[in-house]
Structure formats: structure tokens, C-alpha cells
Amino acid sequence: YKLCEEQLTKQVHYDFGLRNILSVLRTLGAVKRETAGTMEEQDIVMRVLRDMNLSKLVDEDEPLFMSLINDLFPGTKLDKSGYPELENAIAKQVDDAGLINHPAWKLKVIQLFETQRVRHGMMTLGPTGSGKTCCIHILMKSMTDCGEPHREMRMNPKAITAPQMFGRLDVATNDWTDGI
């Protein structure tokens, strides 16, 4: 992550700090338990680092990031981690919506799926008309088709206080009150 901080462009949404490292470590543990001896450890680490970071990079930083990953794991080539059921559901939803099934856009939907699996909150950024809302809606409908119903809850963060949104700890009684 130090190399990423030094060599990638400076973006306000890049996070290569402890929070991101902790998230990567948690995901590494989960993937290692899931694969239980079917993958080499360095392949798991390379895949998780790639999958968890690639979706938040701007286009100009992607080749440099992939070069850094390949330098860290020389000789390791990863196949595309696939989600065949989800990809089929995405293709169906794209057709139903009358959209064009463009591979680069479909990749962004998959990256959004991978991101929401490891984060509890996220934002989609991009220029007007770039497909952010369609991406979110197609993913939600596709996940519902795959048996994981999802719904969107938009909140205005200025309408309520942070403790009301996220929860609060009463320091006197050490009781936690959940937020919305």
C-alpha cells in the first residue's frame, strides 16, 4: 500500500490506510476458509488485493496498480474470478432493461458486487450519464434473481445526526443504541 500511495495519482477517495488493510485481511481470511486448500496462498492474496482495490481506481491508475501487483507476485497469473449465476442474471436484466451488454460496463457491475460484499457503505462516483444508477439497479435486480433480495435505502446525511444514523455508545452505562 505504501507503493500505491507513492505512485498512484492522488484521489480523495483512495484509502490505503489501516481501515483498508483490516478489510483486506478480513476478506483474505474468509476467502482462505472458503477455498480450503484448493488455491495457493499467494494466489489468494493477489486475487483479494486486486479485487478489493481495482474497482476504486481511476482508469489511468489501473495499469500501474496491476503492474505493482504483478511485481509483488512474479510469475503468478490469475484467471478471472467468475460469478456465472450472477453474470447470467446481469445479462438477463440488461436485456430486460433494453440496455447494451457492454463488457466494460458489466465489469463495473461485477466490481460493485465485489465491493458491496466487503463494505457496509459505498458511493458510486462518475460523470452524469455514465450509468451509475443503472449499474446499481441492475445489480440489485440480478442479486434478487440469484436468491439474494436487495433493496436500496437512500438517506440524506444532513437530515439526521451521525449518532442517529450510525448508533451511539452511552459512556455512563456502556450500552449501545443502534442507528438506522
Secondary structure as the mmCIF struct_conf table of DSSP 4:
data_model
#
loop_
_struct_conf.conf_type_id
_struct_conf.id
_struct_conf.beg_label_comp_id
_struct_conf.beg_label_asym_id
_struct_conf.beg_label_seq_id
_struct_conf.end_label_comp_id
_struct_conf.end_label_asym_id
_struct_conf.end_label_seq_id
HELX_RH_AL_P HELX_RH_AL_P1 LYS A 2 GLN A 7
BEND BEND1 LEU A 8 LEU A 8
HELX_LH_PP_P HELX_LH_PP_P1 THR A 9 LYS A 10
TURN_TY1_P TURN_TY1_P1 VAL A 12 HIS A 13
BEND BEND2 GLY A 17 GLY A 17
HELX_RH_AL_P HELX_RH_AL_P2 LEU A 18 THR A 35
TURN_TY1_P TURN_TY1_P2 ALA A 36 GLY A 37
BEND BEND3 THR A 38 MET A 39
HELX_RH_AL_P HELX_RH_AL_P3 GLU A 41 LEU A 54
TURN_TY1_P TURN_TY1_P3 SER A 55 LYS A 56
BEND BEND4 LEU A 57 LEU A 57
HELX_RH_3T_P HELX_RH_3T_P1 ASP A 59 ASP A 61
HELX_RH_AL_P HELX_RH_AL_P4 GLU A 62 LEU A 72
BEND BEND5 PHE A 73 PHE A 73
TURN_TY1_P TURN_TY1_P4 PRO A 74 GLY A 75
HELX_LH_PP_P HELX_LH_PP_P2 ASP A 79 SER A 81
HELX_RH_AL_P HELX_RH_AL_P5 PRO A 84 ALA A 97
TURN_TY1_P TURN_TY1_P5 GLY A 98 GLY A 98
HELX_RH_AL_P HELX_RH_AL_P6 PRO A 103 VAL A 118
BEND BEND6 HIS A 120 HIS A 120
TURN_TY1_P TURN_TY1_P6 THR A 128 GLY A 129
BEND BEND7 SER A 130 GLY A 131
HELX_RH_AL_P HELX_RH_AL_P7 LYS A 132 ASP A 145
TURN_TY1_P TURN_TY1_P7 CYS A 146 GLY A 147
TURN_TY1_P TURN_TY1_P8 PRO A 157 ALA A 159
BEND BEND8 ILE A 160 ILE A 160
HELX_RH_AL_P HELX_RH_AL_P8 ALA A 162 PHE A 166
STRN STRN1 GLY A 167 ASP A 170
TURN_TY1_P TURN_TY1_P9 VAL A 171 ASN A 174
STRN STRN2 ASP A 175 ASP A 178
#
